Amino acid sequence: MSLSPRIAPAEAPYDDAVQTQFDRLMPPGVDPLVLFRTLANDTRLFSRFMGAGLLDKGHLSLRERELAIDRTCAQTGCAYEWGVHITFFKEQVSLTDEEIDALATKAPEEGGWSPREALILKLMDALHQTARIDDELWAALRSEFKEMQLLELIMLAGFYHTVAYLCNGLDLPLEPYGAPLPRV
């Protein structure tokens, strides 16, 4: 990973619509993410990306959403997005250091997860490895999740693969405060 991205991030002052999004997404006093500023070079691409995100209150608990995102980031080797999500959401979703390590380095059965949480990780693994969900996993998922929750989980996997392609493809440097991605 280089110290500078392959495409230079936009610099302030930003377009009004972009600045409004930054103000909504970023905690006070925290600069906009390098990923967001890179996409902000083109307001069309930036708005399309922001419109596809699933960081709103959806059909899943915040913890379930973060488990899906973090597992996808770990599976794709997306250290940039992993670091941002672990840093910003670790305490909000009560992730322990052991769970954080397990998300990146252990099979779902090895992490001490609840059965429901282990299913989320199995789903993220299956989608990452094969882009499919076999009948056995689908039956287990259906016994635990509502249809709209399943749709959201699949969309999270797809969206965060896109995020990984962007971050890894652009060789984005880690945010200075980003948590390190544990290695297997």
RATA-V185370 format. One record per run of one state. SS is the DSSP state (hx for helix, st for strand, lp for the rest). FROM is the first residue (numbers start at 1). TO is the last residue. If there is no record, write none. Layout:
ss=SS from=FROM to=TO
ss=SS from=FROM to=TO
//
This chain:
ss=lp from=1 to=15
ss=hx from=16 to=25
ss=lp from=26 to=33
ss=hx from=34 to=39
ss=lp from=40 to=42
ss=hx from=43 to=52
ss=lp from=53 to=61
ss=hx from=62 to=75
ss=lp from=76 to=78
ss=hx from=79 to=89
ss=lp from=90 to=96
ss=hx from=97 to=105
ss=lp from=106 to=107
ss=hx from=108 to=110
ss=lp from=111 to=114
ss=hx from=115 to=130
ss=lp from=131 to=134
ss=hx from=135 to=144
ss=lp from=145 to=146
ss=hx from=147 to=169
ss=lp from=170 to=184
//
